[in-house]
Amino acid sequence: MDGIKNQVTLMRAVIGRKTMEIDAFEEKAAGATGEEAEKYLNIIDFLKSDVIGYKSVIVDYRDGSCDFTANLWDIANLPEDSLGLYTDYYLPGLTADEREEETEAMSIKVEYAEKLKTEFILFIGRSALTDPRALDIIMANKKLVTLIGEEVIANPELMNVLEKQ
């Protein structure tokens, strides 16, 4: 639980810093024009999406557990066109301590998103294997049946079960 508390504390600190940075970039954008204004607006969009992702993870951690119920879209919805600005402009503008904090918090969020994606895929797979309508569609798809067959062949326990039928 202490690990989760530390992660939540770190993410909340990052959210606070990013909220203040959003305010600062909004002020800069108000006084800028053309490409410079667009650059600021893109960074603002990126930071806002990033904050939403952190908040989504924190909500899942709130009770001290991690049940992977957050919304993957919230976590992974970072504007691609802002990624270069983030790495080339935003990150170099941070202090060494802020960059370290940023890297650590981002790794927590990325790890969480990867596990959430895996949990979602497992849920969908199990649902498909237990729903008769989905099974009919799977059985009609040679590619899916072949993939399943390859996995069954690679698993001696499953092969043993099938051979005993």
Phi, psi and omega in degrees: 000323179300324178299316179293318178301317179296320179295317179296317179301314179298313182295323177294323177296318179295318178300315179299314180296315182294325177298317177293323178293321177301315178301316180294317179293327176295321176296316179296318181296324180297329181263003183254166177223165173058225183297325180296315178297318179297321178299314179297317180296322177294319178295319178300313178301316180299312182295320178297317178296320179298315179298317178302318179298314179298317180298322179297318178294316181300320179300320179291328181276350191311318183273009178089005178243185176215097183256009176053052178253003180293170180268115182301324179300318179299322184282320187263001185274067177255129182301120183299323183291349178264350185300316178298318177297322180297311184282325185268335184243310186290305183302315179297341179279351180275155174288168180300318179295319179294320178296320178296315178298317180299313181297316180295314180295319180296322180293325176298314182294319180294315179299316178300314182298320179295318179292321178298318178298316179298315179299319180294317180296318177299316179300313180296316180299314179295321178297318181295325182281349180248354179263119183302322180293318178295321179298321178299318180291319178299313182298332181276352183257105183301323181296314179295317181295322177296316178299317179296315179301318179297319179292322178295316179300324181284351183248103183303324180297316178293318179299320179298317179298315183292322180292337180274357181286000000 
